[in-house]
Amino acid sequence: MKPKTIDIELTPSERKLLMRHGYPFEGIAKALQRVESSRNIELIPMSPFELEMLIGDVCRSINRMRIGRTMDQLMELCDRLEVAERLGHGMLDRI
């Protein structure tokens, strides 16, 4: 059974990437905006459905990009989100 929410730890740069290229649902966008100025790793909760859609949006952004640093960062982030989806959590120290 899938958890009701999946908590994902995100770095400041990952949060910026998601806001710019992930097209998050309103709840996730608000959670990201609340910690926008933080330089710490922050915990962002989301439903399994929201995470699945976020992964799809990040993949779509990757497919529309030219090869470069941002694309590489998005690919890394997408890999990490997919692991979080499989494990049911996105805690950096346990992935």
Number of C-alpha atoms within 10 A of each C-alpha: 3 12 10 12 16 23 21 22 20 22 16 17 14 16 23 15 17 22 16 12 18 23 18 20 13 9 14 20 16 13 16 23 14 10 16 16 9 12 10 12 16 18 17 20 20 19 18 20 14 17 23 14 16 23 23 15 18 23 19 13 17 20 11 9 10 9 10 8 9 14 18 12 15 20 16 13 21 21 14 19 21 17 14 22 21 12 14 18 20 23 16 13 6 8 10
